[in-house]
Amino acid sequence: MPDPEAIMSGLCPNGQPGRMTLNVYTQDRLSTEQLLAEVSSIAGTRALSEIVVNQVPTGYIDALNKRGRIRPAPGGVSVGHFAITAGTLGCLCVGNRPPRSSRLMILSNNHVLANCNICKVGDCICQPGPYDGGKCPADQVAILESWVPINFAGALTMWIVQQHGRGQIGCAVN
């Protein structure tokens, strides 16, 4: 939306079969007239007669407040392989097979922790990520131990479907 107060919008089911609600997330509460004017300027006035518009004031959202050094490092904070810019730590997890049984590990995407396959076992993972000021070894939170390689030829996707079924793998921890 053109209004800087509007943060995001999205369609969602509203409980009535076949009916949707347009949720508009704003920093501050807008008047009903102002909100509907914004929506009609984007979607047209006909849309207002066909869909319920729901405003959700969120307050100020700062997506960059997770860039500092945080210990213990939770999911959602800046992290990265020493040779990348920075990414997001997906979550903490615990190994369930030897040699990682009961060990605390971090999980994120290949491009965040394994530098798009340009890495080796033992590489430093720092928090925050290098772009956000993290340096190895001072900010090291993990060492790279294993990763699922990215197959840039597209064969990995077919292998996952063949081995695990469509939609059965979202992440991998050995």
Secondary structure, 3 states (H helix, E strand, C coil): CCCCCEEEEEEEECCCCCCEEEEEEECCCCCHHHHHHHHHHHHCHHHHHHCEEEEEECCCCCCCCCCCCCCCCCCCCEEEECCCCCEECCEEEECCCCCCCCCEEEECCHHHHCHHHCCCCCCEEECCCHHHCCCCCCCEEEECCCCCCCCCCCHHHHHHHHHHCCCCCCCCCC
